[in-house]
Amino acid sequence: MTLRRDRKKESLTRKMLEHERAATAALVEKQSREMLELINEKRSEYMRAESLYLDEGDGAMEEAAPYPSLAPLPAPPALAKCHLYHDPAEFASMDQIAISVAQEDQKTFTDLVRQLVGRCGSDIEKARTIFRWITVKNLNTMTFDDNLRGDTPMGLLRGIKHGTESYHVLFKRLCSYAGLHCVVIKGYSKSAGYQPGVRFEDSRFRNSWNAVYVAGAWRFVQCNWGARHLVNAKEVPKAGAKGKSDSLRYEYDDHYFLTDPREFIYEFFPLQSEWQLLKTPITLHDFEELPFVRSLFFRYGLYFPDAHTKAVMYTDATGAATVRIAMPANMQSSLIFHYNLKFYDSDGDMFDGVSLKRFVMQSVVGNIVAFRVHAPCSGAFLLDIFANAVTPKEYLTGEPMKFKSVCKFKIACEELQTVMVPLPDCASGEWGPTKATRLFGLIPITHQDALVFAGRELELQFRMSRPLTDFMATLHKNGVEEKRLSKFVSHAVTDDDIVTFIISFPEEGQYGLDIYTRELASDRSHGHGLHGETNGEKHLLTHCCKYLINSSKRN
């Protein structure tokens, strides 16, 4: 009885919240419309009075394209976001205005908007200061008076914190006070709890966001997803308290400001297809099949070179499936990738005592990073791919690197006709010599591919483009201790800057070869390597690259 009563109470509370939220949205819609009508009545007179139709540069009478008095119909923007601005730093002065205004609590929306957009020179700058003010306001650290009126800025923020209001309603209201057309769009999003392969069959992933009319087109804004806060201060200022703006560092996600429709559609699907703002709208089924990507994927300029890349990747009869990601030329030297593989329906990441990571082969060739998964058994797996942009110098200092997810895939193995064995237990990360060239300028002479087919002996050669010292190589094979294999690998460095690794395989089979080195006269501690004994001294070497070698008498 108690459980039933609690559920009824919970349902009633939820319905009351939804009713309150709907009532507020309707009120904001009415007030926004009235405010825009008022602004439009005064706009022409105001612009002429302020001589905004005059080009002061040459004194010529040129009429700028006026902002539309009525909201235009939804249509794809003619220009991409990159044509509006290349770097968020271009908004530095506008962002600083928003941060400064956020240090105070304004009593009315009129006061707030006047402070935010009073010095803005364009409709984009108006939308920007509103977006940044909302993303700067950290609700987690704010306290509110209980007697705040709901139709004030602080009252609306209090409602957002307590779940009765929403960011998109606040953004719409502020835009209307600034004279900008703005709409609230309802639909589905790949938000918290979503995994690739999930169907949008109920209200679990329902969401709302905005489109604002700036620069002659409708453009997407998602304030809630754009707000990310990092605080560099011992004490966080409370609402109403004055605080130095330099005591806080605000991190936000610029991807969600004026996002291009072709990128936005990967995470958000509107119920009204015209609000996809795409020339060719897609279906809900298409949306479900799109790969699950995060904003960082687009920030790094990544893309999928294969048209068949979908949220769910099916393996072939051998249990293999490959995900390929392309990098832009300007990011190839700085992007480091990482991955994780676990069972789809649980957090388990081991199979027969072996990490599932050893059933994925990551390699880089040119501008393509590939993740080849070999499922060890039938079933579903979750492949999470991470990335970080670091310079080789930053990588070599050994500082811990924070990888962030760029995309996820469901790997579905419906049947398995062959038994897959794990890859040799080498250092984590990519296979192949690309890493050696990127980090150390080591150029492969004999073997450019990650996979090598050899007989019972093999020589791998590299050319040094800068001085390196203290090379070391370790051999790995499933079921064999590393120490037993150490005598089968050696190296030699010649005067012409050629380093040769000589391997004689004790038996046929699959081997992994790890190569380590360090720069000459380097006394830094490296965090991505191992200790090696050279000339009686111990040095911490950095992992350079690794190869997968199949040895057999036939080769």
URRA-V160146 format. One record per backbone hydrogen bond with DSSP energy under -1.0 kcal/mol. NH is the residue of the N-H (numbers start at 1). CO is the residue of the C=O. E is the energy in kcal/mol with one decimal. If there is no record, write none. Layout:
BEGIN
NH&CO&E / NH&CO&E
END
This chain:
BEGIN
5&1&-2.5 / 6&2&-2.6 / 7&3&-2.3 / 8&4&-2.2 / 9&5&-2.4 / 10&6&-2.6 / 11&7&-2.5 / 12&8&-2.3 / 13&9&-2.6 / 14&10&-2.3 / 15&11&-2.3 / 16&12&-2.4 / 17&13&-2.3 / 18&14&-2.5 / 19&15&-2.5 / 20&16&-2.6 / 21&17&-2.7 / 22&18&-2.5 / 23&19&-2.5 / 24&20&-2.3 / 25&21&-2.4 / 26&22&-2.3 / 27&23&-2.2 / 28&24&-2.9 / 29&25&-2.4 / 30&26&-2.1 / 31&27&-2.9 / 32&28&-3.0 / 33&29&-2.1 / 34&30&-2.3 / 35&31&-2.6 / 36&32&-2.5 / 37&33&-2.2 / 38&34&-2.1 / 39&35&-2.6 / 40&36&-2.7 / 41&37&-1.8 / 42&38&-1.4 / 43&39&-1.6 / 46&42&-2.7 / 47&43&-2.9 / 48&44&-2.2 / 49&45&-2.2 / 50&46&-2.1 / 51&48&-1.2 / 52&47&-2.9 / 54&51&-1.3 / 55&60&-1.6 / 59&55&-1.7 / 62&60&-1.1 / 83&80&-1.6 / 84&81&-1.7 / 85&81&-2.0 / 90&87&-2.4 / 91&88&-2.2 / 92&89&-2.0 / 95&91&-3.4 / 96&92&-2.0 / 97&93&-1.6 / 98&94&-2.0 / 99&95&-2.4 / 100&96&-2.5 / 101&97&-2.8 / 102&98&-1.9 / 103&100&-1.2 / 104&101&-1.5 / 112&108&-2.1 / 113&109&-2.8 / 114&110&-2.3 / 115&111&-2.1 / 116&112&-2.1 / 117&113&-3.0 / 118&114&-1.4 / 120&117&-1.6 / 126&122&-1.7 / 127&123&-2.3 / 128&124&-2.3 / 129&125&-2.4 / 130&126&-1.9 / 131&127&-2.5 / 132&128&-3.0 / 133&129&-2.2 / 134&130&-2.1 / 135&131&-2.3 / 136&132&-1.9 / 137&133&-1.7 / 139&137&-1.1 / 141&138&-1.5 / 148&145&-1.1 / 152&149&-1.2 / 156&152&-2.5 / 157&153&-2.1 / 158&154&-2.5 / 159&155&-1.9 / 160&156&-2.0 / 161&157&-2.3 / 162&158&-1.8 / 164&159&-2.3 / 165&159&-1.6 / 170&166&-1.7 / 171&167&-2.9 / 172&168&-2.1 / 173&169&-2.2 / 174&170&-2.4 / 175&171&-2.4 / 176&172&-2.2 / 177&173&-1.9 / 178&174&-1.3 / 179&176&-1.1 / 180&175&-3.2 / 183&211&-2.4 / 185&209&-3.4 / 187&207&-2.3 / 188&269&-2.9 / 189&205&-2.3 / 190&267&-2.1 / 191&189&-1.8 / 194&191&-2.5 / 198&195&-1.9 / 201&199&-1.4 / 206&203&-1.6 / 207&187&-3.0 / 209&185&-2.1 / 210&221&-2.2 / 211&183&-1.6 / 212&219&-2.9 / 213&181&-2.6 / 214&217&-2.2 / 217&214&-1.5 / 219&212&-2.2 / 221&210&-2.3 / 222&256&-2.4 / 226&222&-1.4 / 227&223&-1.2 / 241&238&-2.5 / 247&244&-1.5 / 248&245&-1.0 / 253&226&-2.4 / 256&253&-1.4 / 257&254&-1.9 / 258&220&-1.5 / 259&220&-1.1 / 263&260&-1.4 / 264&260&-2.7 / 265&261&-2.1 / 266&263&-1.3 / 267&264&-1.7 / 268&264&-2.1 / 269&188&-3.0 / 271&186&-2.6 / 275&272&-2.0 / 276&273&-2.0 / 277&274&-1.1 / 287&283&-2.2 / 288&284&-2.3 / 289&285&-1.5 / 290&286&-1.1 / 293&291&-1.1 / 294&406&-2.4 / 297&294&-1.5 / 299&295&-2.0 / 300&296&-2.1 / 301&298&-1.1 / 302&297&-2.3 / 303&326&-1.6 / 309&306&-1.5 / 311&289&-2.4 / 313&410&-2.9 / 315&412&-2.3 / 316&320&-2.1 / 319&316&-2.1 / 321&373&-2.0 / 323&371&-2.3 / 325&369&-2.6 / 326&303&-3.4 / 327&367&-2.9 / 331&328&-1.9 / 334&331&-1.2 / 335&331&-2.0 / 336&388&-2.8 / 338&386&-1.9 / 340&384&-1.9 / 342&382&-1.7 / 343&348&-2.8 / 344&380&-2.3 / 351&354&-3.0 / 354&351&-1.6 / 356&349&-2.9 / 358&355&-1.7 / 359&356&-2.0 / 360&357&-1.5 / 361&372&-2.5 / 363&370&-2.2 / 365&368&-2.5 / 368&365&-2.0 / 369&325&-2.8 / 370&363&-3.1 / 371&323&-2.6 / 372&361&-2.6 / 373&321&-3.1 / 374&359&-3.2 / 375&319&-3.1 / 379&413&-2.8 / 381&411&-2.5 / 382&342&-3.3 / 383&409&-3.0 / 384&340&-2.7 / 385&407&-2.9 / 386&338&-2.9 / 387&404&-2.1 / 388&336&-1.7 / 390&334&-3.0 / 395&391&-2.3 / 396&392&-2.4 / 398&395&-1.3 / 404&387&-1.9 / 406&385&-3.1 / 407&385&-1.5 / 408&292&-2.3 / 409&383&-2.4 / 410&311&-2.7 / 411&381&-2.9 / 412&313&-2.5 / 413&379&-3.1 / 417&317&-2.4 / 423&358&-3.4 / 426&424&-2.3 / 431&362&-3.8 / 432&546&-3.5 / 437&433&-1.7 / 438&434&-2.4 / 439&435&-2.7 / 440&436&-2.0 / 441&437&-1.2 / 442&436&-1.8 / 443&463&-2.7 / 445&461&-3.0 / 446&461&-1.2 / 452&548&-3.0 / 454&550&-2.7 / 458&503&-2.5 / 460&501&-2.4 / 462&499&-2.4 / 463&443&-2.6 / 464&497&-2.9 / 465&441&-1.1 / 469&518&-2.7 / 472&516&-2.0 / 474&514&-2.3 / 476&512&-2.4 / 480&477&-2.2 / 485&482&-1.0 / 488&485&-1.8 / 489&486&-1.1 / 490&502&-2.2 / 492&500&-2.2 / 494&498&-2.5 / 497&494&-1.4 / 499&462&-2.2 / 500&492&-3.0 / 501&460&-3.0 / 502&490&-2.7 / 503&458&-2.9 / 504&488&-2.5 / 505&456&-2.5 / 509&551&-2.5 / 511&549&-3.3 / 512&476&-2.3 / 513&547&-2.5 / 514&474&-2.6 / 515&545&-2.6 / 516&472&-3.4 / 517&542&-2.1 / 518&469&-1.3 / 520&467&-1.5 / 522&519&-1.4 / 530&541&-1.1 / 532&539&-2.1 / 534&537&-2.7 / 537&534&-2.1 / 539&532&-1.9 / 541&530&-3.2 / 542&517&-2.8 / 543&528&-2.3 / 544&515&-3.3 / 545&515&-1.4 / 547&513&-1.9 / 548&450&-2.6 / 549&511&-2.9 / 550&452&-2.9 / 551&509&-3.0 / 552&454&-2.1
END
